[in-house]
Amino acid sequence: MTKLATPTALAFAMLAAPAQAQGVQAAGSDAFNLPEDVTFISGNNNPNVRRATARVNGNIITGTDIDQRLALIMSTQGEVEYSEAQLQELRLQVLRNLIDETLQVQEASIQDMAVTNEEVDSAYENFAVNGRGMTVPELDAYLTSIGSSPRSIKRQIMGELAWDRLLQRNIYPFVSVSAEEVREVHERIVEATGTTEYRLGEIFLSANPTNRDQVAANAQQIVQQLRQGGSFVAYARQYSEASTRIVGGDLGWIRLEQLQQPTLEAAAQQMTPGQLVGPLEIPGGFSILLMIDQRQIGMADPRDAVLSLKQISIGFEPGMTPEAAEARAAEFIEVVNSMSGCGDANQRAAAIGAQVVDNDQIPVRQLPEALQTPLLQLSLGQTTPPFGDLTEGVRVLMLCGRDDPEQTSGPTIAEIENSIESDRVNRRAQRYLRDLRRDAVIEYN
């Protein structure tokens, strides 16, 4: 499979033009001969503060567009509190995202691949039904209630569909992954059977020497908001400049060497599931990593086991004294400890007024992490330690059956090829979008 990026039509023309017509390209800021002590002539050293809207190649982005997208983002962040400075930065990021979406839609139209309203409406309906469990009118009403609108999501959908088409035509067909490269990676993986494989989420923000400090500050704010309960998937979709933004930053299952960044490899090796690290500076920008899960290559993961469980529980009547509740809990625990496995659990539970709920098909991964290890250590008929409290109730889980997972063989040849390909597509897509930004005529208001 061969895949490689093509620049925009204008970039093709520039590549074919004489060097003096293209301008001099030099690494770093030295080419500009900038003074160490920069004095701005204008008293407004931060023009972005007043640039709330923009006209992108003639297409207008209004303040309403920004407000509605901002409301959509904040609705996913729970109880996260934003300072005025953070809100201002968030608005500027939303504006940058809307500019990128506008450029992507325009480029698709120029290349006769325009996304139709019918396609957007179909994707919107699919998002409502499968993504949110709502009808289209219900989603419309919800978006209006939070200060957003159906148009805001549809605009984002159109940008994503347009960008996907551009990558499918101009990037994917020209990215090359050789069989030898894939074979070498596969051999290393086979040799590493029993070592750890990781499922990571990433938010990547590009930076250069000129804007490094500002991008670093933006990344730090994102990390702070994520630690306060923000949705990683939502932030990845809005902020990440990697091609994985469309899937919420999910890199899938990978070996650390597939990251091809020593800084990221070292950080991920120390992470545990659910942990967030960053921002980490890497060539080209900053990354924020979320460890979604881990598993051992070529080895069955015990957490893929499917269990048959009984939940045995008691509640406490309103107004029951703490002493009475404690006595009731002690009786419950004594009876549970005396049960002879799952065969007599229902009868013994009924004798003391306890409730029993059966579930014969529950994957270990779906259970709270605090319960996973205790359950995996149980033999049939044994129970977890009691959990709960003396106000809400006390319960245990009894193991009645376990279907262990089959041994895995690690990533397939196709999965390895896709991983290498995705990394190359991602890098070329970043350059493609950079070209679109460079060639655009953007007027700020």
ABEGO torsion letter per residue (X at the ends): XBBBBBBBAAAAAAAABBAAAAEBBBBEAAAAGBBABBBBABABABAAAABABBBBGGBBBBAAAAAAAAAAAAAAAEABBBBAAAAAAAAAAAAAAAAAAAAAAAAAAAAGABBBAAAAAAAAAAAAAAAAGBBAAAAAAAAAAAGBBAAAAAAAAAAAAAAAAAAAAAAAAABBBBAAAAAAAAAAAAAABGBBBBBBBBBBBBBBAAAAAAAAAAAAAAAAAAAAGBBAAAAAAAABABAAAAAGGBAEBBBAAAAGBAAAAAAAAABBBGBBBOBBBBBGEBBBBBBABBBBBGBBBAAABBBBBBBBBBBBBBGBBAAAAAAAAAAAAAAAAABBEAAAAAAAAAAAGBBBBBBABBBAAABBAAAAAAAAABBBGBBBBBBEBAAAEBBBBBBABBBBBBBBAEBBAAAAAAAAAAAAAAAAAAAAAAAAAAABBBBBX
